[in-house]
Amino acid sequence: MTLQLQVTRNAMQLDVPSDLGMVGDAVELVATHVPPGTLSPRRISFNLRTALAEALGNAIRYGTGEDPARRVTVRVELGGDFVRIHVVDDGHGFDSRSVPDPTQPDNLEREYGRGLFVIRHLVDDVAFNEKGNGISLTLRAV
């Protein structure tokens, strides 16, 4: 399956099938269309790619339950000195405040919560929509 990225001057949008095998292609498609000079090459190649892969993987795994009939929407806002990525699924959502800190001793062996921990350390700002089925990641030029 081929992904179709819709690109306008200040935005991009991509609908991704609920298939974990599509995450890499989706991330690469978005990353290669970020205009030069918006973010440093390192922030695009590592921070953006890793954070988007985690957010998209979480949306597919937990939000849509890897149901191939469902989709996850990725919308990217392009500013002169920032990139803001919105990943939204059609799931029930969750309370981001209830995710346990994976660095606490009782949680070290659990896999739950590590993706959000990584995301929070790779981007400048993380926000969730009210329903909890959408995350916004902001990366600023350094």
C-alpha positions in Angstrom: 0.0 0.0 0.0 1.2 3.5 -0.9 0.8 6.4 1.5 -0.4 9.7 0.0 1.0 12.8 1.7 -1.1 15.9 1.1 1.2 18.9 1.2 0.3 22.6 1.3 2.6 25.6 1.9 2.3 25.4 5.7 1.0 21.9 6.4 1.0 18.3 5.6 -1.6 15.6 6.2 -1.4 11.8 6.0 -3.9 9.1 6.7 -2.1 5.9 7.9 -3.7 2.5 7.9 -3.8 0.8 11.3 -0.9 -1.4 10.5 2.4 -1.2 12.5 4.2 -2.1 9.3 3.3 1.3 7.8 4.9 3.3 10.6 8.4 3.5 9.1 7.1 4.6 5.7 4.8 7.2 7.2 7.7 8.6 9.4 10.1 8.7 6.4 7.5 10.4 4.2 6.8 13.2 6.8 10.5 13.6 7.7 11.7 14.0 4.1 9.1 16.7 3.4 10.0 19.0 6.3 11.4 22.1 4.6 15.2 22.6 4.9 16.0 25.1 7.6 12.9 24.6 9.7 14.7 22.2 12.1 18.3 21.1 12.2 19.1 17.9 10.2 19.8 16.1 13.5 16.5 17.1 15.0 14.7 15.8 11.9 16.7 12.6 11.6 16.5 11.6 15.3 14.1 13.6 17.4 11.2 14.0 14.9 11.5 10.5 13.4 11.7 8.8 16.8 8.9 10.8 18.4 6.6 10.4 15.4 7.3 6.7 15.3 6.4 6.3 19.0 3.3 8.4 18.7 2.1 6.7 15.6 2.9 3.2 16.9 0.9 4.0 20.1 -2.1 5.3 18.1 -2.1 2.1 16.0 -1.5 -0.3 18.8 -3.7 1.2 21.5 -6.0 3.6 19.7 -7.1 1.6 16.7 -6.2 -1.9 18.0 -4.3 -2.6 14.8 -7.6 -3.0 13.0 -6.8 -2.7 9.3 -10.2 -1.1 8.6 -9.3 1.9 10.8 -6.8 4.8 10.1 -4.7 7.2 12.1 -4.4 10.8 10.9 -1.1 12.7 11.0 -1.3 16.4 10.5 1.9 18.5 10.4 2.0 22.3 10.9 5.1 24.0 9.5 6.1 27.3 11.0 9.3 29.3 10.3 11.0 27.9 13.4 8.9 25.0 14.5 7.2 21.8 13.4 4.0 20.7 15.2 2.8 17.1 14.6 -0.7 16.0 15.5 -1.4 12.3 15.6 -5.1 11.4 16.1 -6.9 8.0 16.1 -10.6 7.2 16.4 -10.2 5.3 19.6 -11.6 5.9 23.1 -8.5 7.8 24.3 -6.8 7.7 27.6 -5.8 9.9 30.5 -2.1 10.7 29.9 -1.7 11.6 33.6 -2.4 8.0 34.5 0.6 6.6 32.6 3.1 5.4 35.2 6.6 6.8 35.2 8.8 4.0 33.7 11.9 5.2 35.6 10.3 4.4 39.0 11.6 1.1 40.5 8.2 -0.6 40.5 7.8 0.1 36.8 11.3 -0.7 35.4 10.2 -4.1 34.1 6.9 -2.9 32.6 6.8 -1.8 29.0 3.8 0.5 29.4 4.7 4.2 29.5 8.1 4.1 27.9 7.0 5.5 24.5 5.5 8.6 26.1 8.6 9.0 28.3 10.8 8.9 25.2 8.5 11.3 23.3 8.5 13.8 26.2 12.3 13.9 26.2 12.7 14.3 22.4 10.3 17.2 21.7 9.9 20.6 23.2 6.2 20.4 24.0 3.7 17.5 24.2 -0.1 18.1 24.5 -3.1 15.8 24.4 -6.6 16.6 23.2 -9.4 16.4 25.7 -10.6 13.0 24.7 -7.1 11.6 24.9 -7.0 10.1 21.4 -4.7 12.8 20.0 -1.2 13.9 20.8 0.5 17.1 19.5 4.3 17.2 19.4 6.1 20.5 18.9 9.8 20.7 17.9 11.4 24.1 17.7 14.4 25.2 15.8 17.4 25.3 18.1 
